[in-house]
Amino acid sequence: MASAFNSSIASSQILSDALDRSKDMDASWSDAHSNFLSSLSEEETADLLKFARKRSLAPRDLLFRAGDQSNDVFIVAEGCVRLFQVSSTGKETILWFSFPGEISGIAELLSGSNREIYADANEDTVVYAVKRGDFARFIGNHPEAAMRAIGILSARVRTLGHALVGLATDNVETRIAHLLFKLARVSTVKPRAETGSGELSVNVRLTHQDIANLIGASRQTVTSTLAEMKKSGVLRYTNRHIYIIDPKRLVRMLDLVDD
């Protein structure tokens, strides 16, 4: 038991060390996925949730679609929300995953413009919906909470900027590895299968097409790259959850730490 515990600690340290090599990118990613709800004081939480309505969503149920009026701000209570764009040819590009406590739908808060993207449930999900006017009153009464929301939005913009740079400079294997490390750090939904000793779990249900949409690659390329990573003993996956079997080896593959 002690060995397994120490192995788990070692894997967490490896993940931390890998991400620390790119501090600005790491800070943006962590800030962008900040748990807005848990950052609030008891008074702020009570003032916000008194306006909230709960909505339950099954996997792939739409929360909103492009063109909808931006009437609500959403906070994930349970599960995971996927935010994505659809091109004129019908191709999806996944922009973001929102995990429990994270806020979404606030980009149009001030302008009152219609939604420009889509959002759906990535799994069984519960969200709090707060009317636009009620949320505006809330942040007006709680300026510190307003500053946190602005900080989260700013971090998301920086993170998307880093992703664009990665598209231009990184190969597919590197993009996949970076994505898995980041999702392992911020995802909080417990997988159905337990991780093995020393493994890191990416607790988000991802299809190969999802990964392709996230990193700007073809599904065929993602499938073949994941197969090679699995064959080499770096990864395994069960029920669409991916497990990093050997985090240290994957870090070395990325040249994030010295051999």
C-alpha positions as CSV (number, residue, x, y, z in Angstrom):
1,M,0.0,0.0,0.0
2,A,2.8,2.4,0.9
3,S,4.5,1.5,-2.4
4,A,1.3,2.4,-4.4
5,F,0.9,5.6,-2.4
6,N,4.5,6.6,-3.1
7,S,4.1,5.8,-6.7
8,S,1.0,7.9,-7.0
9,I,2.8,10.8,-5.3
10,A,5.8,10.4,-7.7
11,S,3.4,10.4,-10.7
12,S,1.8,13.6,-9.5
13,Q,5.2,15.2,-9.1
14,I,6.2,14.2,-12.6
15,L,3.1,15.8,-13.9
16,S,3.8,18.9,-11.9
17,D,7.4,19.1,-13.0
18,A,6.4,18.7,-16.7
19,L,3.9,21.5,-16.6
20,D,6.2,23.8,-14.7
21,R,8.6,23.8,-17.7
22,S,6.1,26.1,-19.4
23,K,4.9,28.3,-16.5
24,D,3.0,30.9,-18.5
25,M,1.1,28.3,-20.4
26,D,0.4,26.3,-17.3
27,A,-0.8,29.3,-15.4
28,S,-3.2,30.3,-18.2
29,W,-4.6,26.8,-18.4
30,S,-5.1,26.5,-14.6
31,D,-6.6,30.0,-14.4
32,A,-8.9,29.3,-17.3
33,H,-10.2,26.2,-15.6
34,S,-10.6,27.9,-12.2
35,N,-13.5,26.7,-10.1
36,F,-15.5,29.9,-10.0
37,L,-18.1,28.5,-7.7
38,S,-15.7,27.3,-5.0
39,S,-13.8,30.7,-5.2
40,L,-16.9,32.5,-3.9
41,S,-17.5,33.2,-0.2
42,E,-20.5,31.6,1.5
43,E,-22.3,34.9,1.2
44,E,-21.5,35.2,-2.5
45,T,-22.5,31.6,-3.2
46,A,-25.8,32.1,-1.5
47,D,-26.5,35.3,-3.3
48,L,-25.7,33.7,-6.7
49,L,-27.5,30.4,-6.2
50,K,-30.7,32.0,-5.0
51,F,-31.1,33.0,-8.7
52,A,-30.1,29.7,-10.1
53,R,-32.2,27.0,-11.8
54,K,-30.9,23.5,-12.1
55,R,-30.9,21.8,-15.5
56,S,-30.1,18.1,-16.0
57,L,-28.6,17.0,-19.3
58,A,-28.0,13.6,-20.8
59,P,-24.8,13.0,-22.9
60,R,-24.9,15.2,-26.1
61,D,-28.0,17.1,-24.9
62,L,-27.5,20.7,-26.1
63,L,-27.2,23.4,-23.5
64,F,-27.3,26.1,-26.2
65,R,-26.6,26.5,-29.9
66,A,-25.1,29.2,-32.1
67,G,-27.8,31.8,-32.8
68,D,-29.6,31.4,-29.5
69,Q,-30.3,34.4,-27.4
70,S,-27.8,34.7,-24.6
71,N,-30.3,34.7,-21.8
72,D,-28.4,32.7,-19.2
73,V,-25.0,32.2,-17.6
74,F,-24.2,28.6,-16.7
75,I,-22.1,27.0,-13.9
76,V,-21.4,23.3,-14.1
77,A,-22.6,21.5,-10.9
78,E,-21.9,17.9,-12.0
79,G,-20.4,16.3,-15.1
80,C,-18.8,18.1,-18.0
81,V,-19.9,20.6,-20.7
82,R,-18.3,20.6,-24.2
83,L,-18.1,23.9,-26.0
84,F,-17.6,23.7,-29.8
85,Q,-17.9,25.5,-33.1
86,V,-19.4,24.0,-36.3
87,S,-18.1,25.1,-39.7
88,S,-20.2,25.7,-42.8
89,T,-19.2,22.2,-43.9
90,G,-20.4,20.7,-40.6
91,K,-17.0,20.0,-39.1
92,E,-16.8,20.4,-35.3
93,T,-13.9,22.2,-33.5
94,I,-13.9,21.6,-29.8
95,L,-13.0,24.8,-28.0
96,W,-13.3,23.9,-24.4
97,F,-14.5,21.5,-21.7
98,S,-16.1,23.0,-18.6
99,F,-15.8,20.9,-15.4
100,P,-17.7,21.2,-12.1
101,G,-17.6,24.8,-10.7
102,E,-16.6,26.3,-14.0
103,I,-18.6,29.1,-15.5
104,S,-19.6,29.5,-19.2
105,G,-21.8,31.6,-21.3
106,I,-20.6,34.9,-20.0
107,A,-18.8,36.2,-23.1
108,E,-22.1,37.7,-24.4
109,L,-23.1,39.0,-21.0
110,L,-22.3,42.7,-21.6
111,S,-23.2,42.9,-25.3
112,G,-26.3,40.8,-25.1
113,S,-25.4,39.3,-28.5
114,N,-26.5,35.9,-29.6
115,R,-24.5,32.8,-29.0
116,E,-21.7,32.2,-31.5
117,I,-20.8,28.6,-30.4
118,Y,-22.5,25.4,-29.3
119,A,-22.5,23.7,-25.9
120,D,-23.6,20.2,-25.0
121,A,-23.2,17.7,-22.2
122,N,-20.2,15.4,-22.6
123,E,-21.7,13.0,-20.1
124,D,-24.6,13.1,-17.6
125,T,-24.4,16.7,-16.4
126,V,-26.2,19.1,-14.1
127,V,-25.8,22.9,-14.5
128,Y,-26.9,25.9,-12.7
129,A,-28.6,28.4,-15.0
130,V,-28.7,32.1,-14.0
131,K,-30.6,34.7,-15.9
132,R,-28.4,37.3,-17.6
133,G,-29.9,40.2,-15.6
134,D,-29.7,38.3,-12.3
135,F,-26.0,37.6,-12.9
136,A,-25.3,41.2,-13.9
137,R,-26.9,42.3,-10.5
138,F,-24.8,39.7,-8.7
139,I,-21.5,40.9,-10.1
140,G,-22.6,44.5,-9.5
141,N,-23.1,43.7,-5.8
142,H,-19.9,41.6,-5.6
143,P,-17.1,43.3,-7.5
144,E,-14.5,40.8,-6.4
145,A,-16.5,38.0,-7.9
146,A,-16.7,40.1,-11.1
147,M,-12.9,40.4,-11.2
148,R,-12.6,36.6,-10.8
149,A,-14.9,36.1,-13.8
150,I,-13.0,38.6,-15.9
151,G,-9.7,36.8,-14.9
152,I,-11.1,33.5,-16.1
153,L,-12.2,34.9,-19.4
154,S,-8.8,36.5,-19.9
155,A,-7.0,33.2,-19.1
156,R,-9.2,31.4,-21.6
157,V,-8.2,33.8,-24.4
158,R,-4.5,33.3,-23.5
159,T,-4.9,29.5,-23.5
160,L,-6.6,29.5,-26.9
161,G,-3.6,31.6,-28.1
162,H,-1.2,29.0,-26.8
163,A,-3.2,26.4,-28.6
164,L,-2.9,28.2,-31.9
165,V,0.9,28.4,-31.5
166,G,0.9,24.7,-30.8
167,L,-0.9,24.0,-34.0
168,A,1.8,25.7,-35.9
169,T,4.8,24.3,-34.1
170,D,4.1,20.9,-32.6
171,N,3.6,17.5,-34.2
172,V,0.5,15.4,-33.5
173,E,2.2,13.2,-30.9
174,T,3.3,16.3,-29.0
175,R,-0.1,17.9,-29.2
176,I,-1.8,14.8,-27.9
177,A,0.6,14.4,-25.0
178,H,0.3,18.1,-24.0
179,L,-3.5,17.8,-24.1
180,L,-3.6,14.6,-22.0
181,F,-1.3,16.1,-19.3
182,K,-3.4,19.2,-19.1
183,L,-6.7,17.4,-18.9
184,A,-5.3,15.0,-16.3
185,R,-4.5,18.0,-14.2
186,V,-7.9,19.8,-14.3
187,S,-10.5,17.1,-14.9
188,T,-12.3,16.2,-11.8
189,V,-15.0,13.6,-12.8
190,K,-14.1,10.2,-11.3
191,P,-13.8,7.5,-14.0
192,R,-15.7,4.3,-13.8
193,A,-12.5,2.3,-13.7
194,E,-9.9,2.9,-11.1
195,T,-6.4,3.8,-12.1
196,G,-3.6,1.5,-11.6
197,S,-0.6,2.2,-9.3
198,G,1.3,5.3,-10.5
199,E,-1.0,6.0,-13.4
200,L,-2.5,9.4,-14.3
201,S,-6.1,9.4,-15.3
202,V,-7.7,11.7,-17.9
203,N,-11.2,11.7,-16.4
204,V,-12.9,13.0,-19.5
205,R,-14.8,10.8,-22.0
206,L,-13.0,11.4,-25.3
207,T,-13.5,9.8,-28.7
208,H,-10.6,9.8,-31.2
209,Q,-12.7,12.4,-33.1
210,D,-12.9,14.6,-30.0
211,I,-9.1,14.6,-29.7
212,A,-8.8,15.3,-33.4
213,N,-11.1,18.2,-33.0
214,L,-9.2,19.5,-30.0
215,I,-5.8,19.4,-31.5
216,G,-6.5,20.2,-35.2
217,A,-5.7,16.8,-36.7
218,S,-7.5,14.1,-38.6
219,R,-9.2,11.3,-36.8
220,Q,-7.1,8.7,-38.7
221,T,-3.9,10.4,-37.6
222,V,-5.0,10.6,-34.0
223,T,-6.1,6.9,-34.1
224,S,-2.7,5.7,-35.5
225,T,-0.7,8.0,-33.1
226,L,-2.7,6.7,-30.0
227,A,-2.2,3.1,-31.2
228,E,1.6,3.7,-31.3
229,M,1.6,5.3,-27.9
230,K,-0.5,2.4,-26.5
231,K,1.8,-0.2,-28.2
232,S,4.8,1.5,-26.6
233,G,3.3,1.1,-23.2
234,V,2.7,4.8,-22.5
235,L,-1.1,4.8,-22.6
236,R,-4.1,2.6,-22.1
237,Y,-7.8,3.5,-22.4
238,T,-11.1,2.1,-21.0
239,N,-14.6,3.3,-21.6
240,R,-13.2,6.4,-23.5
241,H,-11.1,7.3,-20.5
242,I,-7.4,7.5,-21.2
243,Y,-4.8,6.5,-18.6
244,I,-1.1,7.6,-18.8
245,I,0.6,4.4,-17.6
246,D,4.1,5.8,-17.6
247,P,4.0,9.6,-17.1
248,K,7.8,9.9,-16.7
249,R,8.4,8.2,-20.1
250,L,5.8,10.4,-21.8
251,V,7.5,13.5,-20.3
252,R,10.8,12.3,-21.7
253,M,9.2,11.9,-25.1
254,L,8.2,15.5,-25.0
255,D,11.7,16.6,-23.9
256,L,10.1,18.4,-21.0
257,V,12.7,17.0,-18.5
258,D,16.2,15.8,-19.0
259,D,16.9,12.1,-19.5
